[in-house]
Each structure stands twice: as C-alpha cells, then as structure tokens.
C-alpha cells in the first residue's frame, strides 16, 4: 500500500487531525456532561486523558496500515517508509499532547481546592 499523499501535507494533517479529535471529543463530551447534570470540566479533563490513543489512531489512519508499512520496511528493506511512518506517529502524538495541554489549561483540574 503506497502513501497517496505527499509526506509534508500528511505530516501536518496528522498533527491537526489528532489535535481536533482530542479537543473536539473532549469539549463535546463536556457538553453532554452538562446536559446530564455532571461536572463538565471534570468530564472534559477525564475525556482528554482517555481520548489520546484514539486521536493518534484516527490521525494515522488506523493501525493495520502502519503495521504493514513497518513490515515492508523491515522485510523488504524500505527504511525510508519506516522513518516516514515514525514521523507521522510522532506528529499525531504532538497533536494529541497539544490538545491535552489546552484542555489542561482550560479545565485547571490540577488545582485542588
């Protein structure tokens, strides 16, 4: 399976998809918590922690493509593809971390009363 998109746009897309999934999922989940009578900021904070891995998986397009690219890189000597996939995963990790940091600042759950 070949990458259909140039690397740099895929790198940027990976970051912002992960960022958007984490930020959007947490905030919409907080809205649902508000409607159900729960503490919205606490729910937003908890959701941001649990959505990180799913934001990364969504950004890299699923796990099977990634495994296939790693396999092709290891067994067929295409190390350039391994490096590209690693950088895409790193970009997705950065997007998820950036989104979680914004949620952390927004909710200030680290401040105890």
C-alpha positions, 0 to 999 in steps of 0.5 A: 500500500503506497502513501497517496499523499505527499509526506509534508501535507500528511505530516501536518494533517496528522498533527491537526487531525489528532489535535481536533479529535482530542479537543473536539471529543473532549469539549463535546463530551463536556457538553453532554456532561452538562446536559446530564447534570455532571461536572463538565470540566471534570468530564472534559479533563477525564475525556482528554486523558482517555481520548489520546490513543484514539486521536493518534489512531484516527490521525494515522489512519488506523493501525493495520496500515502502519503495521504493514508499512513497518513490515515492508520496511523491515522485510523488504528493506524500505527504511525510508517508509519506516522513518516516514511512518515514525514521523507521522506517529510522532506528529499525531502524538504532538497533536494529541499532547497539544490538545491535552495541554489546552484542555489542561489549561482550560479545565485547571483540574490540577488545582485542588481546592 
